[in-house]
């Protein structure tokens, strides 16, 4: 029976309570470390194990607590506002990502710590993360090359077979290698989707995301070189890098953009090296260079349209949804079944969850994309549902 205003007030209260609990967990983690280092009567304790056994956390959550503890040691001010309930653990994690970006140039980054901590109490976690990244990039003077070299040295792939004989794959790849892998698999996944999964059937468990299943099948088919499927030798990987002209010419500056389509920062020198062997395709949002409107001639977004959309949206178009563009579906705002055209102005990227809400839940796209304040001021939108004939 709560109104939306009451729900929002309660969510704010819960956020503050959760922040204080997270801060107390960090304090307990710090105390366990001090017991371990006690010079008189040290206690043999493994914080991660205690957090899992007695705190009910998963191993991943326990590692996150330990990581946040290290961040709070470097930046104790962030732990203080967390204990006050004024920020969240997601903000602490964002600060940690900034520390990883700057590497050895930590001192220059920490000079901005007071204003960053203040910002963490007023900004949502997504916007704060962007501010931290921008601040970190502004103090890096080596164009990110040392970071990229470290990422290359950290690249790995591990294979583990479980008791059922299933293979678990885990790895980490530098941004350029990651773009090559993702794009190569993407070619095959797109071919599967366009064919209606005729060559490789799509039959997945309810909890498996269809495109992730396609990616797994695509990897197997690529490695085995099966008939009827592109092989690695036939697929031409495309590495898309978004970079502003000033950065390409003169190097990093405070407002630099230099990232892959997956959102990872890459060194300017690496981009310049790639540019020597690559065709540089400017993203033209309006003009005669690339046809971005194809009307009813095609149902699915073209490669040019996807590039243009990615230049506009780094993530799902729904406000505050940070699912990356590369994991989104391209949705027709006016549904294809209702005569909607495959034109850029009618296309928008949506994550799997929001795409499903629109098609299966019958929620109007304008309701999801409207700013929260607009929704609260226009309660009639809440009743603006429609029946959908089928998936896009």
C-alpha positions in Angstrom: 0.0 0.0 0.0 3.1 2.3 -0.1 3.2 5.2 -2.5 6.1 5.7 -4.8 7.4 8.5 -2.6 7.3 6.2 0.4 9.0 3.4 -1.5 11.8 5.8 -2.5 12.2 7.0 1.1 12.5 3.5 2.3 15.0 2.6 -0.4 17.2 5.5 0.8 16.9 4.2 4.4 17.8 0.7 3.3 20.8 2.0 1.4 22.1 3.8 4.5 21.6 0.7 6.7 23.3 -1.5 4.2 26.2 0.9 4.0 26.7 0.9 7.8 26.6 -2.9 7.8 29.2 -3.1 5.0 31.4 -0.6 6.9 31.1 -2.8 10.0 32.1 -5.9 8.0 35.2 -3.9 6.8 36.0 -3.1 10.4 35.7 -6.7 11.4 38.0 -7.7 8.5 40.5 -5.1 9.7 40.4 -6.4 13.2 41.0 -10.0 12.0 44.1 -8.7 10.2 45.3 -7.0 13.3 44.8 -10.2 15.3 46.9 -12.0 12.8 49.7 -9.4 13.1 49.6 -9.1 16.9 53.3 -9.2 18.0 52.4 -10.6 21.4 49.7 -13.2 20.8 49.0 -13.6 17.1 45.8 -15.5 16.2 46.0 -17.6 13.1 42.9 -16.4 11.1 42.1 -16.2 7.4 39.6 -13.4 6.9 38.2 -14.7 3.7 37.4 -18.1 5.3 35.8 -16.5 8.3 33.6 -14.3 6.1 32.4 -17.3 4.2 32.0 -19.7 7.2 30.5 -17.3 9.7 29.4 -14.3 7.6 27.5 -16.4 5.0 29.2 -14.7 2.1 30.3 -16.4 -1.1 34.0 -16.6 -1.8 33.6 -13.8 -4.4 31.8 -11.6 -1.9 34.5 -12.3 0.7 37.2 -11.3 -1.7 35.4 -8.1 -2.4 35.4 -7.3 1.3 39.1 -7.9 1.5 39.6 -5.7 -1.6 37.5 -2.9 -0.1 39.6 -3.2 3.1 42.8 -2.5 1.1 41.1 0.4 -0.6 40.0 1.9 2.7 43.6 1.6 4.0 44.7 3.8 1.1 41.7 6.1 1.3 40.3 6.0 4.9 37.9 8.8 4.2 35.8 6.6 1.9 35.4 4.1 4.8 34.3 6.9 7.1 31.4 8.1 4.8 30.5 4.5 4.3 30.1 4.1 8.1 27.9 7.2 8.1 25.7 5.6 5.6 26.4 8.4 3.1 27.9 6.3 0.3 27.8 2.6 -0.8 30.2 -0.3 -1.4 29.7 0.2 -5.1 31.3 3.7 -4.7 34.2 2.1 -2.8 34.7 -0.4 -5.6 34.7 2.4 -8.2 37.4 4.2 -6.2 39.4 0.9 -6.3 39.1 0.8 -10.1 40.5 4.3 -10.2 43.5 3.2 -8.1 44.2 0.4 -10.5 44.1 2.7 -13.4 46.7 5.1 -12.0 49.1 2.3 -10.9 52.4 3.9 -9.8 51.0 7.4 -10.1 48.8 6.9 -7.0 50.0 10.0 -5.2 48.8 12.4 -7.9 45.4 10.6 -7.9 45.1 10.8 -4.1 45.4 14.6 -4.3 41.8 14.5 -5.7 40.6 12.2 -3.0 38.7 14.8 -0.8 36.5 16.0 -3.7 36.0 12.4 -4.9 34.8 11.4 -1.4 32.5 14.3 -1.3 31.1 13.4 -4.7 30.5 9.8 -3.6 27.9 11.1 -1.1 25.9 12.9 -3.8 26.3 10.9 -7.0 25.0 7.5 -8.0 27.5 4.7 -8.4 27.5 4.7 -12.2 28.1 8.5 -12.5 30.7 8.4 -9.7 32.5 5.5 -11.5 32.7 7.7 -14.6 34.1 10.6 -12.6 36.7 8.4 -10.9 37.8 7.1 -14.3 38.0 10.6 -15.8 40.0 11.8 -12.8 42.4 8.8 -12.9 43.0 9.3 -16.7 43.8 12.9 -16.1 46.8 12.1 -13.9 48.2 9.3 -16.0 51.1 10.8 -18.0 52.3 7.7 -19.9 49.2 7.4 -22.2 48.2 4.3 -20.4 51.0 2.2 -22.0 52.4 0.8 -18.8 48.9 -0.2 -17.8 48.3 -1.9 -21.1 51.6 -3.8 -20.8 50.5 -5.0 -17.4 47.2 -6.1 -18.8 49.0 -8.1 -21.5 51.2 -9.8 -18.8 48.1 -10.6 -16.8 46.4 -12.3 -19.8 45.6 -15.9 -19.0 43.1 -18.8 -19.8 42.4 -21.6 -17.4 40.5 -24.8 -18.1 39.0 -27.0 -15.3 36.9 -30.1 -15.7 34.4 -30.7 -13.0 33.1 -34.1 -11.6 30.4 -34.2 -14.3 33.0 -33.9 -17.1 31.9 -30.3 -17.9 34.6 -27.8 -18.8 34.8 -24.6 -16.9 36.6 -21.8 -18.7 38.0 -18.8 -16.9 40.3 -16.1 -18.3 41.4 -12.6 -18.6 42.5 -10.8 -21.7 43.9 -7.4 -22.5 41.5 -5.0 -24.1 42.7 -5.5 -27.7 42.8 -9.3 -27.4 39.4 -9.1 -25.8 38.0 -7.1 -28.7 39.3 -9.6 -31.2 37.8 -12.5 -29.3 34.5 -10.9 -28.8 34.2 -9.6 -32.3 35.2 -13.0 -33.8 32.6 -14.8 -31.8 30.1 -12.0 -32.5 30.3 -12.8 -36.3 29.2 -16.4 -35.7 26.6 -15.5 -33.1 25.1 -13.0 -35.5 25.1 -15.6 -38.3 23.2 -18.0 -36.0 20.7 -15.3 -35.1 20.1 -14.3 -38.7 19.6 -18.0 -39.7 17.0 -18.5 -36.9 19.5 -21.0 -35.4 18.8 -23.4 -38.1 22.4 -24.7 -38.5 22.9 -24.8 -34.8 19.7 -25.3 -32.8 19.0 -23.2 -29.8 17.7 -25.3 -26.9 18.7 -23.8 -23.5 17.7 -24.1 -19.9 15.6 -21.3 -18.6 18.4 -19.7 -16.6 20.8 -19.6 -19.6 20.9 -16.4 -21.6 20.4 -17.3 -25.3 23.2 -15.2 -26.6 25.6 -16.6 -24.0 24.6 -20.1 -25.2 25.3 -19.0 -28.8 28.7 -17.7 -27.8 29.6 -21.1 -26.3 28.5 -22.9 -29.4 30.2 -20.4 -31.6 33.5 -21.0 -29.8 33.3 -24.8 -30.2 32.4 -24.4 -33.9 35.2 -22.0 -34.6 37.8 -24.2 -32.9 36.5 -27.3 -34.7 36.1 -25.6 -38.0 32.8 -27.4 -38.6 31.2 -27.4 -42.0 28.7 -24.6 -42.7 30.2 -22.3 -40.0 32.8 -19.7 -40.4 36.3 -20.9 -39.4 38.9 -18.8 -37.6 40.7 -18.3 -40.9 37.6 -16.9 -42.6 36.4 -14.6 -39.9 37.9 -11.1 -40.0 37.9 -9.7 -36.5 37.0 -6.0 -36.2 38.5 -4.0 -33.4 36.4 -0.8 -32.9 38.1 1.9 -30.9 36.4 5.2 -30.0 38.9 8.0 -29.8 38.6 11.8 -30.1 40.7 13.4 -32.8 42.7 15.6 -30.3 43.8 12.6 -28.3 44.8 10.7 -31.5 46.9 13.6 -32.6 48.4 15.0 -29.3 47.8 12.4 -26.6 45.7 12.2 -23.5 43.9 15.2 -22.0 41.3 15.7 -19.3 38.4 14.9 -21.6 40.0 12.1 -23.6 38.0 9.3 -25.1 40.1 6.3 -26.0 38.3 3.0 -25.5 37.3 -0.2 -27.2 33.7 -1.1 -28.0 33.6 -3.1 -24.8 34.3 0.0 -22.8 38.0 -0.7 -21.9 40.5 2.0 -22.0 43.5 1.4 -24.3 46.8 3.3 -24.7 46.9 6.0 -27.4 50.2 4.6 -28.7 48.5 1.3 -29.3 45.6 2.9 -31.1 48.1 4.8 -33.3 49.9 1.5 -34.1 46.5 -0.1 -35.0 45.7 2.9 -37.2 48.7 2.2 -39.3 47.2 -1.1 -40.5 43.5 -0.3 -40.2 40.9 1.5 -42.2 39.8 4.4 -40.1 36.0 4.7 -40.3 34.6 7.9 -38.9 31.2 7.5 -37.2 28.8 9.7 -39.2 25.5 10.2 -37.4 24.0 12.4 -40.1 25.1 12.8 -43.6 25.6 10.9 -46.9 28.7 8.9 -46.0 26.9 5.8 -44.6 23.2 4.8 -45.0 21.9 4.7 -41.4 18.2 4.5 -42.3 17.1 1.4 -44.2 13.3 1.6 -43.6 11.5 -1.7 -44.0 14.2 -3.2 -46.2 15.9 -4.9 -43.3 14.6 -6.0 -40.0 17.9 -6.2 -38.1 20.2 -3.3 -37.4 23.1 -3.1 -39.9 26.7 -3.0 -38.8 26.9 0.8 -39.6 23.8 1.4 -37.4 25.3 -0.6 -34.6 28.5 1.5 -34.8 26.5 4.7 -34.7 24.3 3.5 -31.8 27.4 2.5 -29.8 28.8 6.0 -30.3 25.6 7.3 -28.7 25.1 4.7 -26.0 27.9 3.0 -24.0 25.3 0.8 -22.2 21.6 -0.1 -22.1 19.6 3.0 -22.9 17.4 2.7 -19.8 18.6 5.3 -17.2 21.1 3.9 -14.6 21.4 0.5 -16.3 25.1 -0.2 -16.8 24.9 -3.3 -18.9 27.4 -2.7 -21.7 26.4 -2.1 -25.3 28.1 -5.2 -26.5 25.6 -7.3 -24.3 22.5 -5.4 -25.5 19.8 -6.2 -28.1 18.9 -3.6 -30.7 15.2 -2.8 -30.1 12.7 -1.1 -32.5 11.0 1.7 -30.5 8.0 1.3 -32.8 7.9 -2.4 -33.1 8.7 -4.1 -36.4 5.4 -6.0 -36.3 3.6 -2.7 -36.0 5.3 -1.2 -39.1 8.4 0.3 -37.3 11.3 1.0 -39.6 14.9 0.0 -39.1 16.0 3.6 -39.0 18.5 5.0 -36.5 16.0 7.2 -34.8 13.8 4.1 -34.2 16.6 1.9 -32.7 17.8 1.8 -29.1 20.1 -0.7 -27.3 18.4 -2.6 -24.4 19.8 -5.3 -22.1 18.2 -8.7 -22.0 16.2 -7.9 -18.9 14.7 -4.6 -20.1 14.2 -6.0 -23.6 12.1 -8.9 -22.1 10.2 -6.4 -19.9 9.1 -4.5 -23.0 8.1 -7.5 -25.1 6.8 -10.0 -22.5 5.7 -7.5 -19.8 4.0 -5.2 -22.3 5.7 -2.1 -20.8 5.9 0.9 -23.1 9.4 1.8 -24.2 8.9 5.5 -23.4 8.1 4.6 -19.8 11.4 2.8 -19.4 13.5 5.6 -21.1 11.8 8.5 -19.3 13.7 10.1 -16.5 12.4 8.9 -13.0 11.2 12.4 -12.2 9.1 12.5 -15.3 7.5 9.2 -14.5 6.6 10.3 -11.0 5.0 13.5 -12.3 3.1 11.6 -15.0 1.2 8.8 -13.2 -0.9 8.2 -16.3 2.2 6.7 -17.9 2.1 3.8 -15.4 -1.1 2.6 -17.1 0.3 3.0 -20.6 0.8 -0.7 -21.4 0.2 -2.4 -24.7 -0.2 -5.9 -26.1 2.8 -7.2 -28.1 2.2 -9.6 -31.0 5.6 -11.3 -30.6 9.3 -10.8 -30.1 11.2 -8.2 -32.2 
